[in-house]
Amino acid sequence: MTLPFVGRSLDAVENSSFGYIFSSHEAIPQSLKELVITDAKTISDYAFFRATYIESIILPETLISIGKEAFIECRSLKELTIPSTVRIIESFAFNGCRLLKNIELSENITEIGANAFEGCSSIDGRVKIPNTVTTVGEAAFKGCSKIDYVVV
C-alpha cells in the first residue's frame, strides 16, 4: 500500500494514526505486509501503534521526525530505513519491534529518545551513533542483546 501521509491529512494532529483509515489499529488487514509513505514530514505519536502484521515500511526523504511510540509493538516489522533527513527519534519510537534486524542512523540525527529501540532483540551487529547526536535517552537500546559493537 502506498500513501502520501499517515492519518487524515498531511498536517493532521488529530486522527494521525495509520489505523484511522481502517477505523482503528485492530482493523488493519492481516494481509497488509508492506507500506510506502511518500510525502510526510513527521510520523506522529502512536502512528503505527500495534500494526502487528506490517513487515516493511518505506519512509520518505521528506521525513524530519519520528514521534513517541510511533512504531511501538510492530512485532512483524523486519525492514525499515530511517531516512537521512530524520533529526529526532522520540521515546519508545520502535519499542517492541522484536524482528527489526538493522538500524542505520544518519549524520543528521540529533536526538534518540528514551527506550527508542527497547526490546528490538533482533538488531544485530554494529550500531553507529553519529557525532551529531546530542541526546541519547535512558534505556534507548535496552534488551537489544544481539548488538555486539557500538560506535559513538
JOHU-V60123 format. One line per field, one symbol per residue. phi: phi as a letter, one per 20 degrees, with the letter a starting at -180 (. if undefined). burial: + if it has 9 or more other ideal C-beta (glycine too) atoms within 8 Angstrom, else -. Layout:
BEGIN
phi = ???
burial = ???
END
This chain:
BEGIN
phi = .dcfbdofbgdfdeldeffgfdnaffefgfffdcccddbeebdfgmgdglefefdbcddefefdbdfglgdglefefdcbdegfefdcdfglgdgnefefecccdffefdbcfglgdgmefefcndcdeffffdbcfglgcgmefefdbcdd
burial = --+-+++----+---+++++-+--+--+---+-++++--+-+++-++++++-++++++++-+++++++++++++++++++-++-++++++++++++++++--+-++-++++++++++++++++-+-+-++--+---+--++--+-++--+--
END
